[in-house]
């Protein structure tokens, strides 16, 4: 069999496989969260959220709302070097995000069924 025929069969089968895969996965809630940061943010997004009193005060001072927290959990960056990930019960994650050219650092306490926003700090640029 010629090399060009081998390539034709390979790409034909590959294309057919992709079409079948798209057909089966369309309409389902599938996601490709493979990176550690994406997995942590997804885990924080799907749980119920509570705010500590410090976080509520800081959010009022910086004029932030729950939409800011949702955006932080959608497009923020987890800072693993500052997070406490080796705790037994609840891990604490530090997530950095931007709003209106200001950088904020938000700390989340991630327990089994509840995420508590501990603090929101404005980083000096």
N, C-alpha and C positions, 0 to 999 in steps of 0.2 A: 504494500500500500504506500502510495506516495505521501510525502510529508505534508503537502498542501491538503490532502484528504483527511489526514489525521487532525490537522488544525480545524478543518471544517466540522468534523464530528465533535471535537472537543468544545468548540464555541457554540455549536448548535445545542448540545446537551447542557452546557452551562447556561445558555440563555433560557432554555426550556425550564431548567431547575429554578432560576431566578423568578420567572413568571409564576410558577407553581407556588413558590415560597411567598411571593407577594399576595397571591390569591388567598392562601390559607391564613396569613397574618393580618390581612386587611380587616378593619373593624374591631380588632381585639386590642386590649390595653397592653400592648407590648412596648417595652422600652429597652434601650441598650445602655444601661448605667453600669459600665464596667470599671470605671476609675474609682479609687477610694473616696475622693471628694464627692463625686456624683452619687455614690451609694449612701454616704452620710447625709447629704442634703435631701435625698429622696426619703430616707428614713425619718428625718426631722419634719418633712412636709406632711407626711401622711398621718401623724399623730396629733392628738388634741393638744392645744397650747394654753399655757397659763403664764401670767406675767408677775414677776416679783415686784414689791413696792419700789425698790430702787430702779428697776427697769421702767416702770410707769412714770416715775419722776423724771428720769433722764429723757424719756421720749417726749414728755411735755416740754422740757427745756429746749431740746433740739427740734421741736415741732414735727415729730414723726408719728406715724400711725401704723395700724396693722398691715396696711398695704406695703409699707416699707419692709416689714418682717417677711411678708410673702415674697417680695422681690428679692430680698436677701437670700431666702431659701431657694429661690429659683436660679439666681445667677451669681451667688456669692462664692468666695473661695475659702475653703476650710484651711486654717493654719494649724497643721498637726503638731508643729514644734511647740506651740503654746497651749495646745489642748491637753486635757488629762484623759487619756484613752485607756489606761490600765486599771481603772477602778473596778471594784467588784459589782456594785449595784447600778450606779448611774454615772455615765461618762459626761464630761464637760467639754464641749467643742467651742472653739473660737472661730467665728466666720467674719470675714472681711468683705465689705461691699461699699459701693459708691452711690451717692445721690447728690445731684447738682454740684458736681466737682468737689465734693467733700467725702472723705473716706471715714467709714464707721466700722467699729469692731464690736460685734455682738456676741455675747456668750450664751450658750444654750446648754441646759442640763437635760440630757437624754435618758429618761427612765423607760421602763417597759411599756407603759401605755400613755405617758404624759411627757411633754416637752415643756420645760420651764425656761422662759427668757430671764436670765439673771441680770444682765446689764447691757447697756448700749453706750459706747464711748466714741466720741469724735476724735480722730487722730489728727494731730497738727501736721499739715502738709508742708 
